[in-house]
Amino acid sequence: MVKPRAIFISMIVLLAVFSAYLFVGSLEPPSHIHSRDDVPAGGQSQNTELAATIQNLEKQLQEDPDNIQIIMHLGHAYLDAQQNEKAVEIFTRAVEIDPQNAEAHTDLGVSLRKTGQLMAALQRLEKVTRDFPEYSDGWLQLGALYRFELDEDRKALECFQKFLEMEPQSQLVPRVKQEIERIKKEMEK
């Protein structure tokens, strides 16, 4: 049987990795179409660890199929592994189990975005900002969708500004401000 401490540590590691990936990766489009395919030195060991983590979480989920924490961590691991279709499936399950979970709705929107289902992603992220207006990541992800996939800079600007109002101390503030400045310059042309 898996020890609770091992589960807890793996969840913390996954959450940290996912947060960094999600927030930083969502603010800028890839530099070229296959940029996410590039494997940096040492990337193979990370992929092996991630695959082991996914396998471990899938096994835990079989034993406890409605555990929202396991489901969320598995979804984050799928996103990290770029298994976006599986992420859509698992975050859909998370939303069904816990419909008041703003993070689950947001992560479903991000997963839909990554699979190219832009209108579904837009509907989901708009729902997040409407139903959970205090959840800052919803605003950030909606802004990224407007900016990078939908070319709706005014709406992206509004979302990014809302995020800054809610998270003035976030580590992402410099990047979000930089993107706001780019948008303003582009709108002046």
Protein Blocks (a to p, Z undefined) as FASTA:
>chain_A
ZZfklmmmmmmmmmmmmmmmmmmmmmpccfbfklmmpccehklmmmmmmmmmmmmmmmmm
mmmmmlmklmmmmmmmmmmnopaklmmmmmmmmmmmmmmlmklmmmmmmmmmmnopamlm
mmmmmmmmmmmmmlmklmmmmmmmmmmmnopaklmmmmmmmmmmmmmmbmklmmmmmmmm
mmmmmmmZZ
